[in-house]
Amino acid sequence: ARAAAAERPAAAGAAGPADGTPRTLRHGTDVAILALGRGVGPACAAADRLATLGIGTTVVDAVVAQPLDASLVRRLAATHRMLVVLDDPPVAARIAPTARAALDAGAAARLHVVTFGRRTAAEIAAAVVGARP
């Protein structure tokens, strides 16, 4: 794993762009987490936990579920060993099916969907560690 020191958090309290453009909140090179809505905070907290294990994690706030930026999904999959989609189907539109459709078979094999629900940051981080190749 690469040093977690390369990660940079977004400014505290930063609001998402009004135009729906995804925003990168953490930068890492091992794992990318794509989250939406109320899953963004726990995704950032999970990234902080993963950093203590030496796992550099990128966190991207998708901002809107549709249209999900397919080129962003492909870029995250190409530049990280694992892409995690933190989905929240009871509340938000699901982004996992759209993310999976954007990837070829090789990249799709590195995609892991974690259903957010009431999961804590520790549970999200544990799911990432358990699924790492």
Accessible surface in RSA format (square Angstrom, percent):
REM  Atomic radii and reference values for relative SASA: ProtOr
REM  Chains: A
REM  Algorithm: Lee & Richards
REM  Probe-radius: 1.40
REM  Slices: 20
REM RES _ NUM      All-atoms   Total-Side   Main-Chain    Non-polar    All polar
REM                ABS   REL    ABS   REL    ABS   REL    ABS   REL    ABS   REL
RES ALA A   1    79.84  73.4  12.44  19.2  67.39 153.3  13.36  18.8  66.48 176.1
RES ARG A   2   131.12  55.1 126.03  64.2   5.09  12.1  46.50  63.6  84.62  51.3
RES ALA A   3    76.90  70.7  55.31  85.4  21.59  49.1  65.53  92.3  11.37  30.1
RES ALA A   4    24.13  22.2  14.21  21.9   9.92  22.6  14.39  20.3   9.74  25.8
RES ALA A   5    81.47  74.9  59.34  91.6  22.13  50.3  72.87 102.6   8.61  22.8
RES ALA A   6    65.60  60.3  49.43  76.3  16.17  36.8  56.11  79.0   9.49  25.1
RES GLU A   7    19.32  11.1   9.65   7.3   9.67  23.0   7.07  13.7  12.25  10.0
RES ARG A   8   148.45  62.3 146.08  74.5   2.37   5.6  56.91  77.8  91.54  55.5
RES PRO A   9    90.74  66.1  72.26  65.9  18.48  67.2  72.26  59.7  18.48 114.9
RES ALA A  10    39.35  36.2  16.37  25.3  22.98  52.3  27.79  39.1  11.57  30.6
RES ALA A  11    79.53  73.1  56.54  87.3  22.99  52.3  68.11  95.9  11.43  30.3
RES ALA A  12   109.24 100.4  69.86 107.8  39.38  89.6  79.90 112.5  29.35  77.7
RES GLY A  13    83.71 103.2   0.00   N/A  83.71 103.2  44.32 121.6  39.39  88.2
RES ALA A  14    43.90  40.4  21.44  33.1  22.46  51.1  32.02  45.1  11.88  31.5
RES ALA A  15    91.86  84.5  61.56  95.0  30.30  68.9  69.69  98.1  22.17  58.7
RES GLY A  16    33.45  41.2   0.00   N/A  33.45  41.2   8.33  22.9  25.11  56.2
RES PRO A  17    48.82  35.6  32.43  29.6  16.39  59.6  44.01  36.3   4.81  29.9
RES ALA A  18   118.12 108.6  69.45 107.2  48.67 110.7  81.22 114.4  36.90  97.8
RES ASP A  19   116.62  81.7  74.78  74.4  41.85  99.0  51.20 120.5  65.43  65.3
RES GLY A  20    12.61  15.5   0.00   N/A  12.61  15.5   6.86  18.8   5.75  12.9
RES THR A  21    68.76  48.9  64.29  65.2   4.47  10.6  53.91  72.4  14.84  22.4
RES PRO A  22    35.89  26.2  21.07  19.2  14.82  53.9  21.26  17.5  14.63  90.9
RES ARG A  23    53.21  22.3  48.16  24.6   5.05  12.0  27.81  38.0  25.40  15.4
RES THR A  24    56.42  40.1  34.32  34.8  22.11  52.7  10.45  14.0  45.98  69.5
RES LEU A  25     9.98   5.6   9.38   6.7   0.60   1.5   9.73   6.8   0.25   0.7
RES ARG A  26    32.63  13.7  32.63  16.6   0.00   0.0   2.18   3.0  30.45  18.5
RES HIS A  27    92.20  50.4  91.98  63.9   0.22   0.6  53.16  54.8  39.04  45.4
RES GLY A  28    13.15  16.2   0.00   N/A  13.15  16.2   4.39  12.1   8.76  19.6
RES THR A  29    58.39  41.5  53.80  54.5   4.60  11.0  53.64  72.0   4.75   7.2
RES ASP A  30     0.63   0.4   0.62   0.6   0.01   0.0   0.62   1.5   0.01   0.0
RES VAL A  31     0.85   0.6   0.85   0.8   0.00   0.0   0.85   0.7   0.00   0.0
RES ALA A  32     0.00   0.0   0.00   0.0   0.00   0.0   0.00   0.0   0.00   0.0
RES ILE A  33     0.00   0.0   0.00   0.0   0.00   0.0   0.00   0.0   0.00   0.0
RES LEU A  34     0.00   0.0   0.00   0.0   0.00   0.0   0.00   0.0   0.00   0.0
RES ALA A  35     0.00   0.0   0.00   0.0   0.00   0.0   0.00   0.0   0.00   0.0
RES LEU A  36    17.15   9.5  15.71  11.2   1.44   3.6  15.71  11.0   1.44   3.9
RES GLY A  37    48.79  60.2   0.00   N/A  48.79  60.2  38.05 104.4  10.74  24.1
RES ARG A  38   121.29  50.9  97.73  49.8  23.56  56.1  59.61  81.5  61.68  37.4
RES GLY A  39     0.58   0.7   0.00   N/A   0.58   0.7   0.58   1.6   0.00   0.0
RES VAL A  40    17.21  11.3  17.21  15.6   0.00   0.0  17.21  15.0   0.00   0.0
RES GLY A  41    46.94  57.9   0.00   N/A  46.94  57.9  37.01 101.6   9.93  22.2
RES PRO A  42    30.32  22.1  27.54  25.1   2.78  10.1  29.83  24.6   0.49   3.0
RES ALA A  43     0.00   0.0   0.00   0.0   0.00   0.0   0.00   0.0   0.00   0.0
RES CYS A  44    16.29  12.3  16.29  18.2   0.00   0.0   9.32  23.6   6.96   7.5
RES ALA A  45    41.04  37.7  36.01  55.6   5.03  11.4  39.10  55.1   1.94   5.1
RES ALA A  46     0.00   0.0   0.00   0.0   0.00   0.0   0.00   0.0   0.00   0.0
RES ALA A  47     0.00   0.0   0.00   0.0   0.00   0.0   0.00   0.0   0.00   0.0
RES ASP A  48    70.33  49.3  65.74  65.4   4.59  10.9  29.72  69.9  40.61  40.5
RES ARG A  49   125.73  52.8 122.14  62.3   3.58   8.5  25.79  35.2  99.94  60.6
RES LEU A  50     0.00   0.0   0.00   0.0   0.00   0.0   0.00   0.0   0.00   0.0
RES ALA A  51    25.26  23.2  17.00  26.2   8.26  18.8  17.29  24.3   7.97  21.1
RES THR A  52   117.08  83.3  78.37  79.5  38.71  92.2  75.28 101.1  41.80  63.2
RES LEU A  53   110.84  61.7  81.37  58.2  29.47  74.1  88.39  62.1  22.45  60.4
RES GLY A  54    26.12  32.2   0.00   N/A  26.12  32.2  24.65  67.7   1.47   3.3
RES ILE A  55     5.08   2.9   5.08   3.8   0.00   0.0   5.08   3.7   0.00   0.0
RES GLY A  56     1.25   1.5   0.00   N/A   1.25   1.5   1.25   3.4   0.00   0.0
RES THR A  57     0.00   0.0   0.00   0.0   0.00   0.0   0.00   0.0   0.00   0.0
RES THR A  58     7.98   5.7   7.98   8.1   0.00   0.0   5.10   6.9   2.88   4.4
RES VAL A  59     0.00   0.0   0.00   0.0   0.00   0.0   0.00   0.0   0.00   0.0
RES VAL A  60     1.68   1.1   1.68   1.5   0.00   0.0   1.68   1.5   0.00   0.0
RES ASP A  61    12.19   8.5  12.19  12.1   0.00   0.0   0.00   0.0  12.19  12.2
RES ALA A  62     1.13   1.0   0.00   0.0   1.13   2.6   0.00   0.0   1.13   3.0
RES VAL A  63    36.91  24.3  15.26  13.8  21.66  52.2  18.73  16.3  18.18  49.3
RES VAL A  64    56.43  37.1  52.35  47.4   4.08   9.8  55.89  48.6   0.54   1.5
RES ALA A  65    12.32  11.3   7.13  11.0   5.20  11.8   7.13  10.0   5.20  13.8
RES GLN A  66   104.04  58.2  81.84  59.8  22.19  52.8  51.32 109.2  52.71  40.0
RES PRO A  67   117.05  85.3 106.45  97.0  10.60  38.5 108.17  89.3   8.88  55.2
RES LEU A  68    12.96   7.2   0.90   0.6  12.06  30.3   1.54   1.1  11.42  30.7
RES ASP A  69    56.47  39.6  46.13  45.9  10.34  24.5  21.18  49.8  35.29  35.2
RES ALA A  70    36.23  33.3  31.93  49.3   4.30   9.8  32.43  45.7   3.80  10.1
RES SER A  71    53.79  45.4  49.34  65.8   4.45  10.2  34.71  73.9  19.08  26.7
RES LEU A  72    13.57   7.6  13.57   9.7   0.00   0.0  13.57   9.5   0.00   0.0
RES VAL A  73     0.17   0.1   0.17   0.2   0.00   0.0   0.17   0.1   0.00   0.0
RES ARG A  74   117.41  49.3 113.15  57.7   4.26  10.1  49.96  68.3  67.45  40.9
RES ARG A  75   128.23  53.8 121.87  62.1   6.36  15.1  61.73  84.4  66.50  40.3
RES LEU A  76    10.91   6.1  10.90   7.8   0.01   0.0  10.91   7.7   0.00   0.0
RES ALA A  77     1.95   1.8   0.98   1.5   0.96   2.2   1.95   2.7   0.00   0.0
RES ALA A  78    82.77  76.1  45.57  70.3  37.21  84.6  52.33  73.7  30.44  80.6
RES THR A  79    82.65  58.8  60.10  60.9  22.55  53.7  64.32  86.4  18.34  27.7
RES HIS A  80    18.38  10.0  10.12   7.0   8.26  21.1  13.52  13.9   4.87   5.7
RES ARG A  81   102.48  43.0  97.33  49.6   5.14  12.2  54.48  74.5  48.00  29.1
RES MET A  82     1.14   0.6   0.95   0.6   0.19   0.5   1.10   0.9   0.05   0.1
RES LEU A  83     1.27   0.7   0.83   0.6   0.44   1.1   0.83   0.6   0.44   1.2
RES VAL A  84     0.68   0.4   0.68   0.6   0.00   0.0   0.68   0.6   0.00   0.0
RES VAL A  85     0.00   0.0   0.00   0.0   0.00   0.0   0.00   0.0   0.00   0.0
RES LEU A  86     2.16   1.2   0.01   0.0   2.15   5.4   0.01   0.0   2.15   5.8
RES ASP A  87     1.89   1.3   1.39   1.4   0.50   1.2   0.74   1.7   1.14   1.1
RES ASP A  88     5.91   4.1   3.78   3.8   2.12   5.0   2.83   6.7   3.08   3.1
RES PRO A  89    46.64  34.0  27.61  25.2  19.03  69.2  27.75  22.9  18.89 117.4
RES PRO A  90   104.82  76.4  60.32  55.0  44.50 161.8  73.01  60.3  31.81 197.7
RES VAL A  91   102.22  67.3  68.00  61.6  34.22  82.4  72.50  63.0  29.71  80.6
RES ALA A  92    26.97  24.8  15.34  23.7  11.63  26.5  23.78  33.5   3.19   8.4
RES ALA A  93    57.64  53.0  36.36  56.1  21.27  48.4  48.14  67.8   9.50  25.2
RES ARG A  94   115.99  48.7 104.39  53.2  11.60  27.6  36.81  50.3  79.19  48.0
RES ILE A  95     0.69   0.4   0.69   0.5   0.00   0.0   0.69   0.5   0.00   0.0
RES ALA A  96     3.47   3.2   3.42   5.3   0.05   0.1   3.47   4.9   0.00   0.0
RES PRO A  97    75.11  54.7  62.41  56.9  12.71  46.2  69.57  57.4   5.54  34.4
RES THR A  98    42.54  30.3  36.72  37.2   5.82  13.9  28.37  38.1  14.17  21.4
RES ALA A  99     0.00   0.0   0.00   0.0   0.00   0.0   0.00   0.0   0.00   0.0
RES ARG A 100   113.68  47.7 109.99  56.1   3.68   8.8  50.73  69.3  62.95  38.1
RES ALA A 101    88.39  81.3  48.91  75.5  39.48  89.8  61.31  86.3  27.08  71.7
RES ALA A 102    14.88  13.7   1.47   2.3  13.41  30.5   8.60  12.1   6.27  16.6
RES LEU A 103    19.03  10.6   1.08   0.8  17.95  45.1   3.19   2.2  15.84  42.6
RES ASP A 104   102.42  71.7  86.51  86.1  15.90  37.6  48.74 114.7  53.67  53.5
RES ALA A 105    91.40  84.0  69.17 106.7  22.24  50.6  76.65 107.9  14.76  39.1
RES GLY A 106    49.59  61.1   0.00   N/A  49.59  61.1  40.09 110.0   9.49  21.3
RES ALA A 107    15.47  14.2  13.27  20.5   2.20   5.0  13.27  18.7   2.20   5.8
RES ALA A 108    21.80  20.0  17.56  27.1   4.24   9.6  17.83  25.1   3.96  10.5
RES ALA A 109    79.79  73.4  47.01  72.5  32.78  74.6  59.32  83.5  20.47  54.2
RES ARG A 110    79.04  33.2  76.47  39.0   2.58   6.1  39.92  54.6  39.12  23.7
RES LEU A 111     9.84   5.5   0.00   0.0   9.84  24.7   0.01   0.0   9.83  26.5
RES HIS A 112    55.78  30.5  52.44  36.4   3.34   8.6  34.96  36.0  20.83  24.2
RES VAL A 113    49.43  32.5  18.97  17.2  30.46  73.4  18.97  16.5  30.46  82.6
RES VAL A 114    11.56   7.6   9.07   8.2   2.49   6.0  11.56  10.0   0.00   0.0
RES THR A 115    61.91  44.0  57.65  58.4   4.26  10.1  34.41  46.2  27.50  41.6
RES PHE A 116    14.28   7.1  13.80   8.5   0.48   1.2  13.80   8.4   0.48   1.4
RES GLY A 117    20.70  25.5   0.00   N/A  20.70  25.5  20.07  55.1   0.63   1.4
RES ARG A 118   229.17  96.2 199.43 101.7  29.74  70.8  80.37 109.8 148.80  90.2
RES ARG A 119    99.37  41.7  92.79  47.3   6.58  15.7  15.90  21.7  83.47  50.6
RES THR A 120    76.17  54.2  69.62  70.6   6.56  15.6  72.78  97.8   3.39   5.1
RES ALA A 121    17.09  15.7  12.75  19.7   4.33   9.9  12.75  18.0   4.33  11.5
RES ALA A 122    40.87  37.6  34.59  53.4   6.28  14.3  35.71  50.3   5.16  13.7
RES GLU A 123    86.23  49.5  81.00  61.3   5.23  12.4  33.22  64.3  53.01  43.3
RES ILE A 124     0.00   0.0   0.00   0.0   0.00   0.0   0.00   0.0   0.00   0.0
RES ALA A 125     7.22   6.6   7.13  11.0   0.08   0.2   7.22  10.2   0.00   0.0
RES ALA A 126    64.40  59.2  49.87  77.0  14.53  33.1  56.63  79.8   7.76  20.6
RES ALA A 127    32.15  29.6  15.05  23.2  17.11  38.9  27.02  38.1   5.13  13.6
RES VAL A 128     1.08   0.7   0.00   0.0   1.08   2.6   1.08   0.9   0.00   0.0
RES VAL A 129    66.65  43.9  56.32  51.0  10.33  24.9  56.32  48.9  10.33  28.0
RES GLY A 130    68.74  84.8   0.00   N/A  68.74  84.8  36.12  99.1  32.62  73.1
RES ALA A 131    35.22  32.4  16.40  25.3  18.82  42.8  25.89  36.5   9.33  24.7
RES ARG A 132    77.22  32.4  55.48  28.3  21.74  51.8   8.39  11.5  68.83  41.7
RES PRO A 133   125.27  91.3  56.06  51.1  69.21 251.6  95.99  79.3  29.28 182.0
END  Absolute sums over single chains surface
CHAIN  1 A     6320.9       4564.2       1756.7       3840.3       2480.6
END  Absolute sums over all chains
TOTAL          6320.9       4564.2       1756.7       3840.3       2480.6
